[in-house]
């Protein structure tokens, strides 16, 4: 049987990982500054994380939500404190797409309305409704198409307000990334997020903060939306939540009430997933990674701005996009194959994405800067 070939992949077989380094089956060492799309939040094989999962696996790895799972409450308590939302409610699932799907569904249950507003260049997942509100027609199958999803221009307050004035009675929710990932690390303005909050309040719509990539400390605050000083009704999470172990979730404001059977999942919130997620929160807290991420990110952004040929550097914390005046495929390939450094790309072909673990060492980022200096100098000469 062959694999179903839907991914563009490097011919590199990674067999081992530790901290910010990877090793392939030939013994080559790679510096990982991408973390598998911002998934690795506390470094590969962090000893505290490995021990927590091992200890849990030696007890029980899985049982369904038909029984009480005490680890879920422990996770909820720690997440509430670290995120600054102790009064919110937690629903656990398995991925970012599931988190967004459940958030959109829950919003519609709450207010009985159907329309969802999303924004240009946004990405929210590949399940049915999540992909319908994603601005990429090439991954939206005909069965996913729905008149209930509308894509408006990102950061355009005038268009957003006009749409609410015309259709406000039918708008169930607004979903937005605090920083767009696939879209090229583009930040939502504080003013735009405040406008969403005000309009949702006025029209009884639900503000969904898609924090799957830009959340969980990635920006230096727990949620990137926190920079605007607003509170969303639902925050969606995944990627960095489990440091590689599949887990996702949504936290829900107290005014949205649950009822039995409203949402459900077989694997979500299982013992092993909760142990992984608790370990991540413990490490973020004990290693003071939120403030570390802010300081390290500021250093990285300032150094990247000094490079020749850079058009713009965007981001907060350790979610950084570097835009050039030309496509970055050649740079990215050289980084991987010649310098053994993993970074990412974006839907914007000119943007290099840098998403290292939140505890990445400055020395590792210096290796990236030096490599980029050499690549860009050679490109200028040629």
Secondary structure, DSSP 4 states (H G I P E B T S, - for coil): ------S---S--EEEEEBTEEEETT--EEEESSHHHHT-SS-BT-HHHHHHHHHHHTT-S---TTS--HHHHHHHHHHHHHHT-TTSEEEEESSHHHHHHHHHHHHHHHH---EEEEETT----SSHHHHHTSS-GGG--GGG--TTEEEE-TT-HHHHHHHHHHHGGGEEEEEEESEETTTTSEEPPHHHHHHHHHHHHHHT-EEEEE-TTTTTTTTSSSSGGGGGT---SEEEE-GGGTTTS--EEEEE-TTS---TTSS--SSTT-HHHHHHHHHHHHHHHHTTHHHHHHHHHHHHHHHHHTSTTEEEEEEETTEEEEEESS--HHHHHHHHHTS-EE-B--SSTTEEEE---TT--HHHHHHHHHHHHHHHHHHHH-
